[in-house]
Amino acid sequence: MFSFCTDPDALSGLTWLSCYLTTGKHMSFYWSFGTVLLLLAITAPAALAFGFAGASAARSRIPPVSWLGKGYIAVVRGVPDIAFFMFFVIALDQGFEYLRHQWMCPDWDQPIRQGNDFIVCQQAKLPLGNSPQIWHEIYGFFLAVLTFAIVFGAFAANVLFGAMRAVPHAQLETAAAYGMTPRQTFWRILVPQMWVYALPGLGNLWMVLIKATPLLFLLGVEDIVYWARDLGGTKTARFTDYPHGDWRMWYFGALLIFYLLFTRVSEIFLDRMMKRLTHGQATMGGEAQRKAAA
């Protein structure tokens, strides 16, 4: 904070505002935008990996593997996101602690479930009770990323499964006729061509993922929604050096602008990627490019 901000009562106008916007809480608010972007940067490829694994399993010729892939897609897509987030994070956390408890405390003679309480030995706690606060935040963020990846991975799996089925079957038959193994056909013919069919659905899923980032607030992560609500609420002189009325409209308005700009940049990027993928392809997009160049 600037040195002249030590006496807020003596400030006025833009000077007061500049000091107000550089408080410690506001710095955390600005950093929380990076938290959202980091979540998207990690979750998007992780969800795509879950989706690719789920789609590959769903189209497997081995019945148990196919049932597993289709079951993953059906179950996760059939549960409301907010219910899945609220339940799965707790279950995931307790699952990790249970496994650690079984490994680190084999002599434990008390029940883990005691009424509504879930009790494990102190060594199995995640993170440990004496760990610095940063590790608690990292662990919470890890659980959030994993939950987002599993949930949106199911939707990505459905998109990729449909895209795999959209690739002309004649091309797969031609590859087999040339002596390619099923594995070679999958990686050299099916996978490269499915992206042009999958990108529209994956693009929509990316937009939904962006809009779902405020759910971090429900998972205990101090994201931009958390800080906007906290900073925008009414503040009195008893609790802060910078009292003000209910300013939530302005903070949430800033979030609105952020999300609109971010989605617009995403739309431009996805449109350019679509043009690149459809170039030379026997699709409506590729045919339109061919006619435009003629």
C-alpha positions as CSV (number, residue, x, y, z in Angstrom):
1,M,0.0,0.0,0.0
2,F,1.2,3.6,-0.7
3,S,2.7,5.4,2.3
4,F,0.2,8.2,2.1
5,C,-2.6,5.7,2.8
6,T,-1.8,5.5,6.5
7,D,-4.6,7.9,7.4
8,P,-7.7,7.1,5.3
9,D,-9.8,9.8,7.0
10,A,-7.5,12.5,5.6
11,L,-7.9,11.2,2.0
12,S,-10.6,12.1,-0.5
13,G,-11.6,11.4,-4.1
14,L,-9.3,9.4,-6.4
15,T,-6.6,9.2,-3.7
16,W,-9.0,7.5,-1.3
17,L,-10.1,5.1,-4.1
18,S,-6.5,4.3,-5.1
19,C,-5.7,3.4,-1.5
20,Y,-8.9,1.4,-1.1
21,L,-8.2,-0.6,-4.3
22,T,-4.7,-1.5,-3.1
23,T,-5.5,-3.0,0.3
24,G,-4.4,-6.5,1.2
25,K,-7.9,-8.0,0.5
26,H,-8.0,-6.4,-2.9
27,M,-4.6,-7.9,-3.8
28,S,-6.1,-11.3,-2.9
29,F,-9.1,-10.4,-5.1
30,Y,-6.7,-9.7,-8.0
31,W,-4.8,-12.9,-7.4
32,S,-8.0,-14.9,-7.4
33,F,-8.4,-14.1,-11.1
34,G,-5.2,-16.0,-11.6
35,T,-6.7,-18.9,-9.5
36,V,-9.6,-19.1,-12.0
37,L,-7.3,-19.0,-15.0
38,L,-5.0,-21.7,-13.4
39,L,-8.0,-23.9,-12.8
40,L,-9.0,-23.6,-16.4
41,A,-5.5,-24.2,-17.6
42,I,-5.2,-27.4,-15.6
43,T,-8.8,-28.7,-15.7
44,A,-9.3,-28.4,-19.5
45,P,-6.5,-30.8,-20.5
46,A,-7.3,-33.1,-17.5
47,A,-11.0,-33.2,-18.5
48,L,-10.0,-33.9,-22.1
49,A,-7.9,-36.8,-20.9
50,F,-10.7,-38.2,-18.8
51,G,-13.0,-37.7,-21.8
52,F,-10.7,-39.4,-24.2
53,A,-10.3,-42.3,-21.9
54,G,-14.0,-42.6,-21.3
55,A,-14.8,-42.4,-25.0
56,S,-12.2,-45.0,-25.9
57,A,-13.5,-47.3,-23.2
58,A,-17.1,-46.8,-24.4
59,R,-16.3,-47.9,-27.9
60,S,-14.2,-50.9,-26.7
61,R,-15.2,-54.3,-28.0
62,I,-14.5,-55.7,-24.5
63,P,-17.9,-55.6,-22.8
64,P,-16.8,-54.8,-19.2
65,V,-14.6,-52.0,-20.5
66,S,-17.4,-50.7,-22.6
67,W,-19.8,-50.8,-19.7
68,L,-17.4,-48.9,-17.6
69,G,-17.0,-46.2,-20.1
70,K,-20.7,-45.8,-20.9
71,G,-21.5,-46.0,-17.1
72,Y,-19.1,-43.2,-16.3
73,I,-20.7,-41.0,-19.0
74,A,-24.2,-41.8,-18.0
75,V,-23.8,-41.5,-14.2
76,V,-21.8,-38.3,-14.1
77,R,-23.9,-36.6,-16.8
78,G,-27.1,-37.6,-15.0
79,V,-26.3,-36.0,-11.7
80,P,-26.7,-32.2,-11.3
81,D,-23.3,-30.5,-11.2
82,I,-23.9,-28.7,-7.9
83,A,-25.0,-32.0,-6.2
84,F,-22.0,-33.8,-7.6
85,F,-19.6,-31.1,-6.5
86,M,-21.0,-30.9,-3.0
87,F,-21.0,-34.7,-2.5
88,F,-17.9,-35.8,-4.5
89,V,-15.4,-33.4,-2.9
90,I,-16.3,-34.7,0.6
91,A,-16.3,-38.4,-0.6
92,L,-12.9,-37.8,-2.4
93,D,-11.4,-36.2,0.7
94,Q,-12.6,-39.0,3.0
95,G,-11.5,-41.6,0.5
96,F,-7.9,-40.3,0.5
97,E,-7.8,-40.1,4.2
98,Y,-9.2,-43.6,4.6
99,L,-6.5,-45.1,2.4
100,R,-3.8,-43.2,4.3
101,H,-5.4,-44.4,7.5
102,Q,-5.3,-48.0,6.5
103,W,-1.6,-47.7,5.4
104,M,-0.2,-45.5,8.2
105,C,-2.3,-46.6,11.2
106,P,-2.9,-50.4,11.0
107,D,-3.1,-50.7,14.8
108,W,-6.1,-48.3,15.1
109,D,-8.8,-50.1,17.1
110,Q,-11.6,-47.5,17.0
111,P,-14.3,-47.2,14.4
112,I,-13.7,-44.7,11.7
113,R,-17.4,-43.9,11.4
114,Q,-18.7,-42.6,14.7
115,G,-22.2,-41.3,14.1
116,N,-21.9,-38.5,11.6
117,D,-18.2,-38.1,12.3
118,F,-15.4,-39.4,10.1
119,I,-12.4,-40.0,12.4
120,V,-9.0,-41.1,11.3
121,C,-5.6,-41.0,13.0
122,Q,-3.7,-37.6,12.9
123,Q,-1.0,-39.0,10.6
124,A,-3.7,-39.7,7.9
125,K,-5.2,-36.2,7.9
126,L,-4.9,-34.4,4.6
127,P,-3.3,-32.0,5.0
128,L,-1.7,-32.4,8.4
129,G,-3.2,-30.2,11.1
130,N,0.2,-28.5,11.7
131,S,0.8,-27.9,8.0
132,P,1.1,-24.3,6.8
133,Q,-2.0,-22.6,5.5
134,I,-0.7,-22.7,1.9
135,W,-0.8,-26.5,1.9
136,H,-4.5,-26.4,3.0
137,E,-5.2,-24.1,0.1
138,I,-3.2,-26.2,-2.4
139,Y,-5.0,-29.4,-1.3
140,G,-8.4,-27.7,-1.6
141,F,-7.5,-26.5,-5.1
142,F,-6.3,-30.0,-6.0
143,L,-9.7,-31.5,-5.0
144,A,-11.5,-28.8,-7.0
145,V,-9.5,-29.5,-10.1
146,L,-9.9,-33.2,-9.8
147,T,-13.7,-32.9,-9.3
148,F,-14.0,-30.5,-12.3
149,A,-11.9,-32.8,-14.5
150,I,-14.1,-35.8,-13.6
151,V,-17.4,-34.0,-14.1
152,F,-16.5,-32.3,-17.4
153,G,-14.5,-35.3,-18.5
154,A,-17.8,-37.2,-18.7
155,F,-19.3,-34.5,-21.0
156,A,-16.1,-34.5,-23.1
157,A,-16.3,-38.3,-23.3
158,N,-19.8,-38.1,-24.7
159,V,-18.7,-35.5,-27.3
160,L,-15.7,-37.5,-28.3
161,F,-17.6,-40.7,-28.5
162,G,-20.0,-39.1,-30.9
163,A,-17.2,-37.6,-32.9
164,M,-15.5,-41.0,-33.2
165,R,-18.7,-42.5,-34.6
166,A,-19.1,-39.6,-37.0
167,V,-15.8,-40.4,-38.8
168,P,-16.9,-42.2,-42.1
169,H,-16.7,-45.9,-41.5
170,A,-15.5,-46.4,-45.1
171,Q,-12.2,-44.8,-44.1
172,L,-11.7,-47.3,-41.3
173,E,-12.5,-50.2,-43.6
174,T,-10.0,-48.8,-46.1
175,A,-7.3,-48.7,-43.5
176,A,-8.0,-52.3,-42.6
177,A,-7.9,-53.2,-46.2
178,Y,-4.4,-51.8,-46.5
179,G,-3.3,-54.0,-43.6
180,M,-3.5,-51.6,-40.7
181,T,-4.1,-53.1,-37.3
182,P,-7.0,-51.8,-35.2
183,R,-4.5,-49.9,-33.1
184,Q,-2.9,-48.2,-36.1
185,T,-6.4,-47.4,-37.5
186,F,-7.4,-45.9,-34.2
187,W,-4.4,-43.6,-33.8
188,R,-3.6,-42.8,-37.5
189,I,-7.1,-42.6,-39.0
190,L,-9.8,-42.2,-36.4
191,V,-8.2,-39.9,-33.8
192,P,-6.8,-37.3,-36.3
193,Q,-10.1,-37.0,-38.1
194,M,-12.5,-37.0,-35.2
195,W,-11.4,-33.6,-33.9
196,V,-13.2,-31.7,-36.6
197,Y,-16.4,-33.3,-35.5
198,A,-15.6,-32.9,-31.8
199,L,-14.5,-29.3,-31.7
200,P,-18.0,-27.6,-31.8
201,G,-19.1,-29.7,-28.8
202,L,-15.8,-29.3,-27.0
203,G,-16.0,-25.5,-27.7
204,N,-19.5,-25.4,-26.0
205,L,-18.1,-27.5,-23.1
206,W,-15.2,-25.0,-22.7
207,M,-17.8,-22.2,-22.4
208,V,-19.7,-24.1,-19.8
209,L,-16.5,-24.8,-17.9
210,I,-15.8,-21.1,-17.8
211,K,-19.2,-20.3,-16.5
212,A,-18.8,-23.1,-13.9
213,T,-15.7,-21.6,-12.3
214,P,-17.8,-19.7,-9.7
215,L,-18.6,-23.2,-8.2
216,L,-15.1,-22.9,-6.7
217,F,-16.7,-20.7,-4.1
218,L,-18.9,-23.7,-3.0
219,L,-15.8,-25.9,-2.7
220,G,-14.1,-23.6,-0.2
221,V,-11.7,-22.0,-2.6
222,E,-11.3,-18.2,-2.3
223,D,-12.1,-17.4,-5.9
224,I,-13.2,-14.2,-7.5
225,V,-16.9,-14.7,-6.5
226,Y,-15.8,-15.2,-2.9
227,W,-13.8,-11.9,-2.8
228,A,-16.4,-10.0,-4.8
229,R,-19.1,-10.8,-2.3
230,D,-16.8,-10.1,0.6
231,L,-15.4,-6.8,-0.6
232,G,-18.7,-5.6,-2.1
233,G,-20.7,-6.1,1.1
234,T,-21.5,-3.2,3.3
235,K,-18.5,-2.1,5.5
236,T,-18.7,0.0,8.6
237,A,-16.0,2.1,10.2
238,R,-15.9,-0.2,13.1
239,F,-14.4,-3.0,11.1
240,T,-12.4,-1.3,8.3
241,D,-10.5,1.8,7.5
242,Y,-12.4,2.2,4.3
243,P,-16.2,2.1,5.1
244,H,-18.7,2.0,2.3
245,G,-22.2,0.9,1.4
246,D,-23.3,-2.1,-0.5
247,W,-21.0,-2.2,-3.6
248,R,-21.7,-5.8,-4.6
249,M,-23.3,-4.6,-7.9
250,W,-20.0,-3.0,-8.9
251,Y,-17.9,-6.0,-8.0
252,F,-20.2,-8.5,-9.7
253,G,-20.4,-6.1,-12.7
254,A,-16.6,-6.3,-13.0
255,L,-16.9,-10.1,-13.0
256,L,-19.6,-9.9,-15.7
257,I,-17.2,-7.9,-17.9
258,F,-14.3,-10.3,-17.2
259,Y,-16.4,-13.3,-18.2
260,L,-17.8,-11.7,-21.3
261,L,-14.4,-10.7,-22.5
262,F,-12.9,-14.1,-21.7
263,T,-15.7,-15.9,-23.6
264,R,-15.3,-13.6,-26.5
265,V,-11.6,-14.3,-26.8
266,S,-12.4,-18.0,-26.5
267,E,-14.9,-17.7,-29.4
268,I,-12.3,-16.1,-31.6
269,F,-9.7,-18.7,-30.8
270,L,-12.1,-21.6,-31.3
271,D,-13.3,-20.1,-34.6
272,R,-9.7,-20.0,-35.9
273,M,-9.0,-23.5,-34.7
274,M,-12.1,-24.7,-36.5
275,K,-11.0,-23.1,-39.8
276,R,-7.6,-24.8,-39.4
277,L,-9.1,-28.2,-38.7
278,T,-11.6,-28.1,-41.5
279,H,-9.1,-27.0,-44.1
280,G,-9.0,-29.7,-46.8
281,Q,-11.6,-31.9,-45.0
282,A,-14.7,-33.3,-46.6
283,T,-17.0,-31.3,-44.3
284,M,-19.2,-28.3,-44.8
285,G,-16.5,-26.1,-43.3
286,G,-13.9,-27.5,-45.5
287,E,-16.1,-27.3,-48.6
288,A,-16.9,-23.6,-47.8
289,Q,-13.2,-22.8,-47.6
290,R,-12.5,-24.6,-50.9
291,K,-15.2,-22.6,-52.7
292,A,-14.0,-19.4,-51.2
293,A,-10.5,-20.0,-52.4
294,A,-11.7,-21.0,-55.9
